[in-house]
């Protein structure tokens, strides 16, 4: 009896999944048709969504800076990287020069915005206009939010709560989490959080490799400079080095998160074994990459088969598998991750 019940439950789940997928496919077709017939709607949704995500990205980054990285109530900063780290260096210079508190509170926001001006020009000329526009939106809102959040009692309470012997590690991890999520949100809408993200994105497009190592290299000089200045500010080289170590924990957290979520430059090799000779042409009609077809023979069946080898971006794997299942449900598909690809490989242009 229990086996019969389980069978009916499994059948119900299968039917529900099929019906849900059918409804979703119908909705997607109608929605795509609506956008095709009203091109202004497509651009409105695209730019509107990118704007909202850029604002969210800026808010997450500003939250990390004010609550964990550089809470002004504690006066115990950890250094970030890129434009934000350089802005922290300028802030520390003003503090060493004895500037009053009002000026110091706004130095980070102003310096962050000014540093990103030439970087925005690089984004506009070297990456894409849309990318540059929403990078500027992100930078503007980061400057705005970092100033506004300083006046909220919540951040002062939170910063005080994590400031204990075990709190430094917590601050580093949570600050890295916020910065990593902020960058990843921006990358998802083909934008950036500004600063070193733009440079690493630009280099990754040119070299077609992971962005993480570029972030680490660019940050090294900023970390060293900040540590030297912090040693003068705290009058203790040991304290400055201690905060450097926790800042490195922060940096590695950011790099790991960005590389984990930003899959644009990851590639996969797909091997498809099929008897359907029409499958290669079907794949070429839907996937913007080439493929190599070999002939083979099944060991047990003795039937002639074709073996299709192709390399795709990791976010195109599901599309390839879907096409294969529709054309030949009996095909065998093997997917393997790749470390690096050399030669001509089509990448979607960043707008």
N, C-alpha and C positions, 0 to 999 in steps of 0.2 A: 504493500500500500504506500509506504514511504517513497519507494522508487518511482511509482506512478505520479505521486504528488510532486516530486523533484523534477520529473520529466515535464509536467505541465507548467511548473514555475519557469523552467529553462525555456520552454516554448513561448511562454508569455513575454519573457524578457527579450527574446529574439524578435518577436513580432513588434513589440513596443519600440525596439531600436530601429527596426526597418521603417516603421511608420514615422518615427521622429526624424530620421535621416531624410526621408522623402519630403516631409514638410519643410525641413531646413533647406534642401536643394531647391524646392519650388520657390521659397522665399528669396534665396540667393539669386535665382534666375530673374525674378520680378524686380528685385532691388537693383541688380546690374543693368537690366533693361531700362529702368527708370533713370539711372545715372547716365546711360548711353544717350537717351533721348533728351536729357536735361543736363548738359555738360557743366552748367554753372552750379548745379547741385553737387556734382562730384567734387569740384574744387572747394565749394563751401564746406562740405563735410571733411574733406582732407585737411584743409587749412585750419578749420575750427577745432578738429581733434588734435592736430599738432600743437595749436596754441594752448589748449587746455593741458595737454601733457607736459608742455614746456613750463607752464606755471606750476604744476604739481612737482616737477623735477626741481625747480628753483626753491620751492617751499621745503622740500625734503632736505636739500643741501643746506639751506639757511638754518633749518632746525638742528642739523648735525653740528654746524659751526657754533651756534649760540648755546646749545645745551651740553655738548660734549667736547668739541675740539678747542674752542677758545671762549669759554664763558667769562664774561668781563667781571663778574662778581668775585671769581676766584683768583684772577690775575695769575693763572698758572697755565699758559697756553701750550698745546701740542701743535706742531707745525703740520700744515697740510702740504699739498704739492701744487705745482703749476702756478696759475694766476692767483689762486687763493693763497697759496704759500708765499708767493712774492708780495701779496698785499699784507700778509702777516709780518713779513720782514719790514716793510715800510712802517707799519703800525709800531713795531718794536723800536725802530729808529726814532720815531716821534716820542715814544715813552722815554728812551734813553736821553733825548734832548730836553726832557722836562716839559713837554707840551701839556696844556691843561686837559682835564678829563673830557670836556665836551668835544674838543678836537680829536682826541684819541678815539672816542666812541665812533666817530664817523670816518676815520682814516681808512679803515678796511673797506667799507662800501665804495668810497670814492676811488681808492686805488684799484680795487677790483674792476670797476667799470672802465677806468682809463687804460689799464693794462690790456684789456680785451679789445680795445679799438683796433690796433694793428692786427690782432689775431682774427678779428671779424673780417678784415680786408683779405687776409690769407684764405679764409673760408669762402668768401665771395668769389675770389678769382681762381682758387685752386681746387675747390670741392663742388660747390653749387650755390645758386642764388637762394633757393628755398632753405637749404641747410644754413646759410649765413643769416637769413632773416630770423629764423627761430632760435638760432644761437644767440643773437642780439636780444630777443625777447627773454630768453632764459637769464642772460647776464643782467639785464635791467631789473628783473624781478628778484634775482638773488640780492642785488644791491639794496632794493627796496625792503625785502623781507628781513635781511640781516639788521637793518636799522630799526625796523618796527618791532622785531622780536626782542630786542634788548630792553625795551620798556615793559615787557610782560613779566609779571612776578613768577609765572609758571617756570620760566627758564632758570631764574635765579634759585628757586626751590629745588628744581631737578639737579642743577649743577652742584648745589650744596649737598644733596643726598648722596651723590655718587663720589664725592670727594673724601675718600678715606683710603686706608692702605691698599685695599683690594679694588678701589674705585678707578685707579689709573688705567688698569687693564680693561675694565668695563668701558671707560670713556673712549679708549682707543678702538675697541671693537665696535661699539655702537656708532662712533663717528665714521669709521670706515664703512659700516653697513649703510649709513645714510648717504654718504658720498657715492658709494658703489651703486646703490639703487637709483640715485639721481642721474648718474651717467648712463645707466642701463635704460632708464625710461626715455632719456633723450635719444639714445641710439635706436630705440625701437621705432621712433617716428622720424628716423633719418635726420636727426639734429644732434646737438651736443650741449653740454653744460658750460661750454666756453673753455678758455685757458688751454691747458695741456691736452684736453680731450680733442680739440681741433687739430693740434699738431700731430698727435698720435693717430687720429683718424686719417689725416692727410698722408702721413707716412705709410700707414697700413694699406691705403688704396694704391699708392705707388709701388710698394713692395709686395702687396698681396699676402700679408702675414698677420699674426696676432698683434693687437695693440698694446698689450700689457707690458712687454719689455721696453717699449718706447717711453711709457709713462714713468717707469722706474729710473731710466737713464736721465731723463730731463729733471726729475725731482732731486737727484743726488746733490747737485750744486746748491739748490735752495735749502736742503736740509743742513748741509755743512755751514752755510752762511748764517742761518737762523740759530744754530747751536752756538756758534761763536758769539753772536750778539746776545743770546740768552745767558751765556756765561757771565758777560759783563753786567747784564741787567740783574741777575740773581746773586752776583758776587760769589758764585759757586760753580766751578767747572763740573763737579760731580752731579749737581742737580740738573744742569743743562744736558749732560750726557744721559741721565736717567730719562728725561723727557724725550730725548732723541730716540732712545730704544723703544719707548711706547709709540712714538710717531712712526717708526719703522713698522711696528705691528699694525698701525692704522693703514699705512701705505700698502702692505701686503694684502690686507683685507679688501681694500679697494681694487687692487689689481686682480685678485682672484674672482671677485664678484663681476667685474667688467668682462673678463674673459669667459666667465661662465654663462653670462646672459647675452653678451654680444656675439652672435653666431654668424655674422655676415661673412667672415673670412674663413670659416670652417668648411672643409670639403669632405665628401664621402665618395667612395668607389662602390658602384653597384654592378653586380654580376647577375645577369638574368639568363636562365636556361629555359628554352621554350621550343615548341614545335610549330608555333604560329609565325609564319614568315612575314606577316603583315605588321607584327609588333614593332620592329625597328622604325618603320615609316610613321607609325602612330606616335611613337615617342619623339621623333624628330619634329613632328608637327606641333608638339605641345611644350617641349623642353628646349631652351636656347643653347644647347650644347651638342657637340658631336658624339659619336659612338663608334666602337669597333665591333664587327660581327665576325665570329669564328664558327666553323662547322664542327660538329661533334657527333658522337654516337652513344646512346644509352647502354650501359653495361648489361643491365638485366633485360630491358625491353628490346634492345637491338635496333631501336628506332633512330632515325636521323634527327638531330636536334641542332639548333643554333644557339650560340652563346654570345650575349650582348654585354660588352664592357663599356661603361661610361662613368664619368666623374661629374658630380653635381654639387651645388651648395647644400649644406646640411638642411636648410629650410625647404629644399626642393625634393627631398627624399620621399615624403608622404605623397606628393603629387605623382612621382614616378610609380610608386607602389600602387596607387589608385588606378592609374592608367593600365598597368600590367594586369591587375585583377579584373578590370573590365574587359580587356581584350582576350586574355588567356588566364582564367582562374586556376589552371593546373600548372602554371609556370613556377619555377623555383627561383627565388630572389635572395641574393646574399648581399648584405650591406656592411662595409668596413670603413672605419674612420681613417682619414689621411692626415699626416703631419704637415706636409707641404706639397704644393703642386707647381711645377715649372712648365713654361710654354704658354701658348695662347689659351686663356680660359675666360669665357665671357662673364663679366660681372655687371649687374644692373647699375646703370649710371645714377649717381646721387644728384638729385635736382637742386 
